[in-house]
Amino acid sequence: MPLSTILVYLGDEARAAGLSKAAVAVARDFGALVGLHVVPGAFIPSGGLYEMTGELIEAQRQPNAAVGNRVGEAFGKEVAGKGVPFEWRTFNADFEPVAAIVMRQGREADLVVLGQPTNTITLIDRIAMSEEVMLGLGRPVLIIPERDARAAIGKRVLLTWNASRESARAAFDTLPFLQKAESVRLLAAKLVDDLSGGAGTDVSHTLGIVASLERHSAHCSIVEASSTVADAATNILAQAKEHDCDLIVMGGYGHWRIREIVFGGATRGVLNQTTIPVLMSH
């Protein structure tokens, strides 16, 4: 399926220009770009005096709206003159969680671009914004590292594969990237036992997925590597660096708990440490 609509969520003013630039680089190859900012609702501490509520809301509304205006201007500067069809959307969250609005808008897109997750926890949602969206969105997500400034994304791709549901979803969600890439290295990760060092996951299944991708005109070379669960993320990033990749594709492993998210070790490790854009499907 082609990537006709790419949505980039710009919540952080400091990262607006960089994320916009990365999103433009992707949209230039594939389709139209939608920039999105959500003005957060006012935070009202419990026990606040009723007569102060209006003043508190207004005191937060004005600076929040001003941030939204500046983010929109940054997006406009990055997309202007690039030959990419685009639109800008701004929503007021009021009393709705920001992540809920981002997910609702993102489900209308083929790909959603987000900033690298941080340890920042929102006062309302209690969980990191990017992680919540990644797990609840249902669309492929492109994560842009905090210090990434590359002009092109997806020329040299590292595709991780372990025959799981998540890695299958990621592989086929990213076919447009794989088909356009100059090179795709499929990393068949053979897991070994952390304690005994004995053989773990078999990688003989790799030939089947390579043949399937070939039928979609996505040509892969196989790279086999062994790792324990503990060092899986380190090995993925090392392989990407060794082959000078500018995009990592992998499944996003994780599940909901009560108002918090727990990601699998490899997923969280890659997200925390990567300096290369990562495309994930969950």
C-alpha positions as a Markdown table, in Angstrom:
| # | Residue | x | y | z |
|---|---|---|---|---|
| 1 | Met | 0.0 | 0.0 | 0.0 |
| 2 | Pro | 1.5 | 3.4 | -0.9 |
| 3 | Leu | 2.2 | 6.0 | 1.7 |
| 4 | Ser | -0.2 | 8.8 | 0.5 |
| 5 | Thr | -0.6 | 10.6 | 3.8 |
| 6 | Ile | 2.1 | 11.3 | 6.3 |
| 7 | Leu | 1.2 | 12.9 | 9.6 |
| 8 | Val | 3.8 | 14.5 | 11.9 |
| 9 | Tyr | 2.9 | 15.4 | 15.4 |
| 10 | Leu | 4.7 | 18.5 | 16.7 |
| 11 | Gly | 4.1 | 18.8 | 20.4 |
| 12 | Asp | 7.5 | 20.1 | 21.5 |
| 13 | Glu | 8.4 | 23.6 | 20.3 |
| 14 | Ala | 12.2 | 22.9 | 20.6 |
| 15 | Arg | 11.8 | 19.9 | 18.2 |
| 16 | Ala | 9.3 | 21.3 | 15.8 |
| 17 | Ala | 11.8 | 22.4 | 13.1 |
| 18 | Gly | 13.8 | 19.1 | 13.2 |
| 19 | Leu | 10.7 | 16.9 | 13.1 |
| 20 | Ser | 9.2 | 18.9 | 10.3 |
| 21 | Lys | 12.4 | 18.6 | 8.3 |
| 22 | Ala | 12.4 | 14.8 | 8.7 |
| 23 | Ala | 8.7 | 14.5 | 7.8 |
| 24 | Val | 9.3 | 16.6 | 4.7 |
| 25 | Ala | 12.1 | 14.3 | 3.6 |
| 26 | Val | 9.7 | 11.3 | 3.8 |
| 27 | Ala | 6.7 | 13.1 | 2.2 |
| 28 | Arg | 8.9 | 14.3 | -0.7 |
| 29 | Asp | 9.3 | 10.6 | -1.6 |
| 30 | Phe | 5.8 | 9.4 | -0.9 |
| 31 | Gly | 2.9 | 11.8 | -0.5 |
| 32 | Ala | 1.1 | 14.6 | 1.3 |
| 33 | Leu | 2.2 | 15.9 | 4.7 |
| 34 | Val | -0.1 | 16.8 | 7.6 |
| 35 | Gly | 1.3 | 18.8 | 10.5 |
| 36 | Leu | -0.5 | 18.5 | 13.8 |
| 37 | His | -0.3 | 20.3 | 17.1 |
| 38 | Val | -2.6 | 19.9 | 20.0 |
| 39 | Val | -2.9 | 22.7 | 22.5 |
| 40 | Pro | -3.0 | 20.9 | 25.9 |
| 41 | Gly | -5.8 | 21.6 | 28.3 |
| 42 | Ala | -5.1 | 23.6 | 31.5 |
| 43 | Phe | -3.8 | 21.7 | 34.5 |
| 44 | Ile | -6.0 | 22.4 | 37.6 |
| 45 | Pro | -4.6 | 20.9 | 40.8 |
| 46 | Ser | -7.1 | 19.1 | 42.9 |
| 47 | Gly | -8.4 | 21.1 | 45.8 |
| 48 | Gly | -8.1 | 24.4 | 43.9 |
| 49 | Leu | -10.5 | 27.1 | 44.9 |
| 50 | Tyr | -13.5 | 27.3 | 42.5 |
| 51 | Glu | -13.2 | 31.0 | 42.0 |
| 52 | Met | -9.6 | 30.6 | 40.9 |
| 53 | Thr | -10.3 | 28.0 | 38.3 |
| 54 | Gly | -11.1 | 30.5 | 35.5 |
| 55 | Glu | -8.0 | 32.5 | 36.2 |
| 56 | Leu | -5.8 | 29.4 | 36.2 |
| 57 | Ile | -7.3 | 28.2 | 32.9 |
| 58 | Glu | -6.7 | 31.6 | 31.2 |
| 59 | Ala | -3.2 | 31.9 | 32.6 |
| 60 | Gln | -2.3 | 28.6 | 30.9 |
| 61 | Arg | -4.3 | 29.1 | 27.8 |
| 62 | Gln | -2.5 | 32.1 | 26.4 |
| 63 | Pro | 1.1 | 30.7 | 26.5 |
| 64 | Asn | -0.1 | 27.3 | 25.3 |
| 65 | Ala | -1.8 | 28.9 | 22.3 |
| 66 | Ala | 1.3 | 31.0 | 21.6 |
| 67 | Val | 3.4 | 27.9 | 21.6 |
| 68 | Gly | 1.0 | 26.4 | 19.1 |
| 69 | Asn | 1.4 | 29.4 | 16.8 |
| 70 | Arg | 5.2 | 29.2 | 16.9 |
| 71 | Val | 5.1 | 25.5 | 16.2 |
| 72 | Gly | 2.9 | 26.1 | 13.2 |
| 73 | Glu | 5.3 | 28.8 | 11.9 |
| 74 | Ala | 8.2 | 26.4 | 12.2 |
| 75 | Phe | 6.4 | 23.8 | 10.3 |
| 76 | Gly | 5.4 | 26.3 | 7.6 |
| 77 | Lys | 9.0 | 27.4 | 7.1 |
| 78 | Glu | 10.3 | 23.8 | 6.7 |
| 79 | Val | 7.6 | 22.7 | 4.2 |
| 80 | Ala | 7.6 | 25.9 | 2.1 |
| 81 | Gly | 9.0 | 25.5 | -1.4 |
| 82 | Lys | 9.7 | 21.8 | -1.0 |
| 83 | Gly | 7.1 | 20.7 | -3.5 |
| 84 | Val | 5.1 | 18.7 | -0.9 |
| 85 | Pro | 1.3 | 19.0 | -0.6 |
| 86 | Phe | 0.6 | 19.9 | 3.0 |
| 87 | Glu | -1.9 | 21.1 | 5.5 |
| 88 | Trp | -1.7 | 22.3 | 9.1 |
| 89 | Arg | -4.1 | 21.2 | 11.9 |
| 90 | Thr | -4.4 | 22.6 | 15.4 |
| 91 | Phe | -6.7 | 21.2 | 18.0 |
| 92 | Asn | -7.5 | 22.3 | 21.6 |
| 93 | Ala | -7.5 | 19.4 | 23.9 |
| 94 | Asp | -9.6 | 21.1 | 26.6 |
| 95 | Phe | -10.2 | 18.1 | 29.0 |
| 96 | Glu | -9.4 | 15.4 | 26.5 |
| 97 | Pro | -6.0 | 13.6 | 26.7 |
| 98 | Val | -3.6 | 15.0 | 24.0 |
| 99 | Ala | -2.6 | 11.4 | 23.1 |
| 100 | Ala | -6.2 | 10.5 | 22.3 |
| 101 | Ile | -6.4 | 13.4 | 19.7 |
| 102 | Val | -3.1 | 12.4 | 18.2 |
| 103 | Met | -4.2 | 8.8 | 17.8 |
| 104 | Arg | -7.6 | 9.8 | 16.3 |
| 105 | Gln | -5.9 | 12.0 | 13.7 |
| 106 | Gly | -3.1 | 9.5 | 13.1 |
| 107 | Arg | -5.5 | 6.7 | 12.2 |
| 108 | Glu | -6.4 | 8.7 | 9.1 |
| 109 | Ala | -2.8 | 8.6 | 7.9 |
| 110 | Asp | -0.6 | 5.9 | 6.4 |
| 111 | Leu | 2.4 | 6.8 | 8.5 |
| 112 | Val | 2.8 | 8.9 | 11.7 |
| 113 | Val | 6.1 | 10.7 | 12.5 |
| 114 | Leu | 6.9 | 11.2 | 16.2 |
| 115 | Gly | 9.8 | 12.4 | 18.2 |
| 116 | Gln | 12.0 | 10.0 | 20.2 |
| 117 | Pro | 10.3 | 9.1 | 23.5 |
| 118 | Thr | 11.7 | 10.7 | 26.5 |
| 119 | Asn | 11.3 | 10.1 | 30.2 |
| 120 | Thr | 8.9 | 13.0 | 30.4 |
| 121 | Ile | 5.6 | 11.9 | 32.0 |
| 122 | Thr | 2.5 | 14.1 | 31.3 |
| 123 | Leu | 0.6 | 15.2 | 34.4 |
| 124 | Ile | -2.7 | 14.1 | 32.9 |
| 125 | Asp | -1.8 | 10.9 | 31.1 |
| 126 | Arg | 0.9 | 9.6 | 33.5 |
| 127 | Ile | 2.8 | 8.0 | 30.7 |
| 128 | Ala | 5.2 | 9.2 | 28.0 |
| 129 | Met | 3.3 | 10.6 | 25.0 |
| 130 | Ser | 5.2 | 8.9 | 22.2 |
| 131 | Glu | 5.0 | 5.5 | 23.8 |
| 132 | Glu | 1.3 | 5.8 | 24.4 |
| 133 | Val | 0.6 | 6.8 | 20.8 |
| 134 | Met | 2.8 | 4.0 | 19.5 |
| 135 | Leu | 0.9 | 1.3 | 21.3 |
| 136 | Gly | -2.6 | 2.6 | 20.8 |
| 137 | Leu | -2.4 | 4.1 | 17.3 |
| 138 | Gly | -2.6 | 1.0 | 15.0 |
| 139 | Arg | -0.6 | 2.6 | 12.3 |
| 140 | Pro | 3.2 | 2.4 | 11.5 |
| 141 | Val | 5.2 | 5.0 | 13.4 |
| 142 | Leu | 8.4 | 6.6 | 12.4 |
| 143 | Ile | 10.5 | 7.7 | 15.4 |
| 144 | Ile | 13.0 | 10.5 | 14.8 |
| 145 | Pro | 15.9 | 10.7 | 17.2 |
| 146 | Glu | 16.4 | 13.9 | 19.1 |
| 147 | Arg | 19.7 | 14.9 | 17.4 |
| 148 | Asp | 18.9 | 13.5 | 13.9 |
| 149 | Ala | 19.4 | 16.0 | 11.0 |
| 150 | Arg | 19.7 | 13.8 | 8.0 |
| 151 | Ala | 18.3 | 15.0 | 4.7 |
| 152 | Ala | 17.1 | 11.5 | 3.5 |
| 153 | Ile | 15.6 | 8.6 | 5.3 |
| 154 | Gly | 15.3 | 5.0 | 4.0 |
| 155 | Lys | 18.2 | 4.7 | 1.5 |
| 156 | Arg | 19.9 | 2.0 | 3.5 |
| 157 | Val | 17.5 | 0.0 | 5.7 |
| 158 | Leu | 18.1 | -2.5 | 8.4 |
| 159 | Leu | 15.0 | -4.8 | 8.7 |
| 160 | Thr | 14.9 | -6.9 | 11.9 |
| 161 | Trp | 13.1 | -10.2 | 11.6 |
| 162 | Asn | 12.2 | -13.0 | 14.0 |
| 163 | Ala | 9.0 | -14.4 | 12.5 |
| 164 | Ser | 6.8 | -12.8 | 15.2 |
| 165 | Arg | 3.5 | -11.1 | 14.6 |
| 166 | Glu | 5.1 | -7.7 | 15.2 |
| 167 | Ser | 8.1 | -8.2 | 12.9 |
| 168 | Ala | 5.7 | -9.4 | 10.1 |
| 169 | Arg | 3.5 | -6.3 | 10.6 |
| 170 | Ala | 6.6 | -4.1 | 10.4 |
| 171 | Ala | 8.0 | -5.7 | 7.3 |
| 172 | Phe | 4.8 | -5.4 | 5.3 |
| 173 | Asp | 3.8 | -2.0 | 6.7 |
| 174 | Thr | 7.1 | -0.6 | 5.4 |
| 175 | Leu | 7.1 | -2.0 | 1.9 |
| 176 | Pro | 7.1 | 1.5 | 0.3 |
| 177 | Phe | 10.4 | 2.1 | 2.0 |
| 178 | Leu | 11.9 | -1.3 | 1.2 |
| 179 | Gln | 10.9 | -1.0 | -2.5 |
| 180 | Lys | 12.7 | 2.4 | -2.8 |
| 181 | Ala | 15.7 | 1.6 | -0.8 |
| 182 | Glu | 19.2 | 1.3 | -2.3 |
| 183 | Ser | 19.9 | -1.6 | 0.0 |
| 184 | Val | 17.9 | -3.6 | 2.6 |
| 185 | Arg | 19.7 | -5.8 | 5.1 |
| 186 | Leu | 17.4 | -8.3 | 6.8 |
| 187 | Leu | 18.8 | -9.0 | 10.3 |
| 188 | Ala | 17.8 | -12.5 | 11.3 |
| 189 | Ala | 18.4 | -12.4 | 15.0 |
| 190 | Lys | 19.1 | -15.8 | 16.6 |
| 191 | Leu | 18.5 | -15.6 | 20.3 |
| 192 | Val | 20.8 | -17.6 | 22.6 |
| 193 | Asp | 20.1 | -18.5 | 26.2 |
| 194 | Asp | 21.3 | -15.7 | 28.5 |
| 195 | Leu | 22.6 | -18.2 | 31.0 |
| 196 | Ser | 23.8 | -21.2 | 29.1 |
| 197 | Gly | 24.7 | -19.6 | 25.8 |
| 198 | Gly | 22.9 | -22.4 | 24.1 |
| 199 | Ala | 21.1 | -22.2 | 20.8 |
| 200 | Gly | 17.8 | -20.4 | 20.8 |
| 201 | Thr | 15.5 | -19.1 | 18.0 |
| 202 | Asp | 16.1 | -20.8 | 14.6 |
| 203 | Val | 16.6 | -18.5 | 11.7 |
| 204 | Ser | 15.8 | -21.0 | 8.9 |
| 205 | His | 12.5 | -19.2 | 8.4 |
| 206 | Thr | 14.4 | -16.2 | 6.9 |
| 207 | Leu | 14.4 | -17.5 | 3.4 |
| 208 | Gly | 10.6 | -17.5 | 3.2 |
| 209 | Ile | 10.2 | -13.8 | 4.2 |
| 210 | Val | 13.0 | -12.8 | 1.8 |
| 211 | Ala | 11.3 | -14.6 | -1.1 |
| 212 | Ser | 7.9 | -13.0 | -0.2 |
| 213 | Leu | 9.5 | -9.5 | -0.1 |
| 214 | Glu | 11.2 | -10.2 | -3.4 |
| 215 | Arg | 7.8 | -10.7 | -5.0 |
| 216 | His | 7.0 | -7.1 | -3.9 |
| 217 | Ser | 10.2 | -5.9 | -5.6 |
| 218 | Ala | 11.8 | -5.4 | -2.2 |
| 219 | His | 15.3 | -7.0 | -2.4 |
| 220 | Cys | 17.1 | -8.0 | 0.8 |
| 221 | Ser | 20.4 | -9.4 | 1.7 |
| 222 | Ile | 20.5 | -11.6 | 4.9 |
| 223 | Val | 22.6 | -10.8 | 7.9 |
| 224 | Glu | 22.6 | -13.4 | 10.7 |
| 225 | Ala | 23.6 | -12.5 | 14.2 |
| 226 | Ser | 23.3 | -14.2 | 17.6 |
| 227 | Ser | 22.4 | -12.3 | 20.8 |
| 228 | Thr | 20.9 | -12.7 | 24.1 |
| 229 | Val | 17.7 | -10.9 | 25.1 |
| 230 | Ala | 19.7 | -8.5 | 27.2 |
| 231 | Asp | 22.0 | -7.3 | 24.4 |
| 232 | Ala | 19.5 | -7.5 | 21.5 |
| 233 | Ala | 19.1 | -3.7 | 21.2 |
| 234 | Thr | 22.8 | -3.2 | 21.3 |
| 235 | Asn | 23.4 | -5.7 | 18.5 |
| 236 | Ile | 20.6 | -4.1 | 16.4 |
| 237 | Leu | 22.1 | -0.7 | 16.7 |
| 238 | Ala | 25.6 | -2.0 | 16.1 |
| 239 | Gln | 24.5 | -3.7 | 12.8 |
| 240 | Ala | 22.8 | -0.5 | 11.7 |
| 241 | Lys | 26.0 | 1.5 | 12.3 |
| 242 | Glu | 28.2 | -1.1 | 10.7 |
| 243 | His | 26.2 | -1.0 | 7.5 |
| 244 | Asp | 25.7 | 2.8 | 7.6 |
| 245 | Cys | 21.9 | 2.4 | 7.7 |
| 246 | Asp | 19.7 | 5.5 | 7.9 |
| 247 | Leu | 16.5 | 3.6 | 8.9 |
| 248 | Ile | 15.8 | 0.7 | 11.3 |
| 249 | Val | 12.6 | -1.3 | 10.8 |
| 250 | Met | 11.3 | -3.4 | 13.7 |
| 251 | Gly | 8.3 | -4.6 | 15.5 |
| 252 | Gly | 7.2 | -2.7 | 18.6 |
| 253 | Tyr | 6.8 | -5.1 | 21.5 |
| 254 | Gly | 4.8 | -4.0 | 24.5 |
| 255 | His | 1.5 | -4.1 | 26.3 |
| 256 | Trp | -0.8 | -2.0 | 28.4 |
| 257 | Arg | -0.9 | -2.1 | 32.2 |
| 258 | Ile | -3.0 | 0.1 | 34.4 |
| 259 | Arg | -2.1 | 3.6 | 33.0 |
| 260 | Glu | 1.4 | 2.7 | 32.1 |
| 261 | Ile | 3.3 | 1.0 | 29.3 |
| 262 | Val | 5.9 | -1.7 | 29.5 |
| 263 | Phe | 7.9 | -2.2 | 26.4 |
| 264 | Gly | 10.0 | -5.3 | 25.6 |
| 265 | Gly | 13.7 | -5.0 | 26.2 |
| 266 | Ala | 14.9 | -4.7 | 22.6 |
| 267 | Thr | 12.2 | -2.2 | 21.7 |
| 268 | Arg | 12.9 | 0.1 | 24.7 |
| 269 | Gly | 16.6 | -0.3 | 24.3 |
| 270 | Val | 16.5 | 0.8 | 20.6 |
| 271 | Leu | 14.2 | 3.7 | 21.3 |
| 272 | Asn | 16.3 | 5.0 | 24.1 |
| 273 | Gln | 19.7 | 4.6 | 22.4 |
| 274 | Thr | 19.1 | 5.1 | 18.7 |
| 275 | Thr | 20.6 | 7.9 | 16.7 |
| 276 | Ile | 19.0 | 6.5 | 13.6 |
| 277 | Pro | 15.3 | 6.9 | 12.6 |
| 278 | Val | 13.3 | 3.8 | 13.6 |
| 279 | Leu | 10.1 | 2.7 | 11.9 |
| 280 | Met | 7.9 | 0.5 | 14.2 |
| 281 | Ser | 4.6 | -1.3 | 13.9 |
| 282 | His | 2.7 | -2.7 | 16.9 |
